[in-house]
């Protein structure tokens, strides 16, 4: 059997006429007795647009047609969705119900939507409701999408055939893994509210709350990011998390608070050009911008780095902290102030290390520092600044 019709013509009447022409109609003994279903060894349905371009097709090796109900039951159906006359998606499932001669198609079982171009995304589910006239495909049960290094899941998913816009409803979860990691144990997860994702451009907009986590092979959370909403492009890999943003580092007891930040999930770089503040146990860190390389466990604090500890503070042009080795580097017009005796120390560079309770101790190995100490008035001393070489600076 072969059926071809446009979107506005040749619907139920065409299908019935073709069925009658097959010679498979049994004589009805009574108008009140339901006609037996027509059984076909193969079935092919097609639909074209008003301009005569292919819109979609559906094939099945075996199908039954119930004339009274205008219902087709097809097994192992395989179809193709077209966009601008060119194949866009391949669709298949265990069973298909074609209602009202193509007005609605219900796919059940192992439903698969394979993108035929672009990122070759594979979308799977257990039940898909397809309205060909509207170009809407709604996956109602367990929708999930895969590419070579990530998967995304939600409560429901809706694909618009004409625009390739995928709407993910309910709680949306994105999981990513590296080439060397196990897909069953993703190293990065991202959860959001309802999301709109264009499969062609990669543009993604998601409602909050946003929660992202990086884990090691043992499943320990290394970093956790929270934000209000998310915008970005999955092709470029850049995602913007909108304020207020909080980044936590449980192993280091660190908390960072910032405005909008950019997160590239491919390179695992988090950055912002806006002021932020962070806490590392009893140490507070401020800056005008930062860039954190999560893979290298390194954060660069740019423009006006300031570190505060009980009774002490440090100011520098930039600070670099490797939370893997606990090493800290302050560079550019470094000034250390201590409340005790109004001690003031200047240097071009200081190297430090994070110790107990987040306290940082700095030294100037091989460099030059200048210290000034003020004593009470009843103890006159020479207050002339004196340079010292390689002097440790407790901070």
Residue, then its C-alpha position, 0 to 999 in steps of 0.5 A: x500500500x502507498x499513500x501520498x498526500x499534501x498537508x491540506x488535501x487527500x486525508x481520510x478519503x484518500x486512504x479509504x479509497x486506496x484501501x477499497x481499491x486493494x480488493x481486501x474488503x470483506x462484505x459486511x453482513x450487517x451495518x452494526x457488525x464491526x468490519x475486520x481490520x485490513x492487514x498489509x504486509x507493508x505500509x508506506x505513508x507520506x506527506x508533502x508541503x503546500x510547495x510539494x516538498x517532502x514533509x515526512x514519511x513512515x514505513x512499516x513491514x506490517x500494519x492493520x487498518x481499522x476502517x471504522x476507527x480510521x486507525x492504523x496499527x503498524x509494527x517496527x515503523x521507520x520514518x523520516x522527517x524533512x526540513x525544507x525538503x531535505x531529510x532532517x531526522x530518522x524516527x523509529x519505534x516498536x509500535x505506531x498508531x496512526x489516528x484519523x488517517x495521519x492526523x496524529x501518530x503515536x509511537x511507543x516502545x523504544x522510540x528513537x529520533x536520530x538527527x541526520x546532520x549537524x551534531x547527529x544528536x540521538x533523542x530517545x524515549x518510551x512514548x512519542x506523540x506526533x502531530x504532523x500537521x503542526x510539525x510537533x513531536x512530544x516525547x511524553x515518557x523518559x526523554x533523553x538525548x545523547x551525543x558523543x560526550x554528553x546526555x541530557x534528560x528531562x520530564x518531557x521534551x517537545x521538538x518543533x520540526x520546522x525550526x529544530x527547537x527542542x523544549x525540555x520540560x520539568x527538571x533538566x539534567x545535563x551530564x558530560x564526561x571526558x574521553x577517558x572517563x566512564x559515561x556512567x560516571x560523568x565528571x560534570x552535571x548541570x541541572x536547570x528548570x525548563x529549557x529551550x535549545x535550538x539544535x541548529x544554532x546551539x543557543x540554550x536558555x534555561x530557567x533556574x535554579x541552576x546547579x552544576x557539579x564537578x566530581x572526581x572518579x570516586x564521586x566526591x564533589x570538587x566544585x559546585x556552582x549555583x545560579x539564578x538562570x542560564x544562557x549560552x551556546x552549546x556549540x561554542x561551549x560557553x554558558x552564562x550563569x546569571x547572578x547571584x552566583x555561588x561557587x563552593x569548593x568543599x575540599x578546601x572549605x571555599x566559597x565564592x560569591x559573584x555576579x554573572x559568570x561565564x562557564x565554558x564546559x568544554x575547557x572547564x574554565x569559569x570567568x567573570x569581569x565583575x567584582x567578587x569575593x571569596x572565603x577560605x575558612x578565615x581568609x577573605x579574598x576580593x578582586x575585580x575579575x577572575x578566571x578559574x581553570x578547573x582542570x588545572x586547579x588554578x584561579x587567577x585573580x585579576x585587577x586589584x587582588x586583596x586578601x584579608x586575614x585576622x589582623x592582616x591584609x595584602x594588596x596586589x595587582x594579581x594573585x594566583x592560587x593553585x588549590x591543588x598544591x595550596x600555593x599562592x603567588x601575589x605580583x605587582x606592587x604587593x603591599x602587606x599591612x599588619x595591625x600589630x605595630x602598624x607593620x607595612x611591607x612592600x615587594x614586587x612579588x610574594x610567594x605563599x602557601x595555604x596552611x591551617x584554617x586557610x591562613x596564608x604565609x608569604x615569603x619573598x625567595x630571592x627577591x627584595x622586600x621593604x618593611x616599616x614598623x611603628x612602635x609606641x611613642x615611649x620607645x623611640x626607634x629609627x623609622x627609616x625604611x630598610x630593605x631586606x633580602x629574602x625576608x619571610x613575611x608572616x601573613 
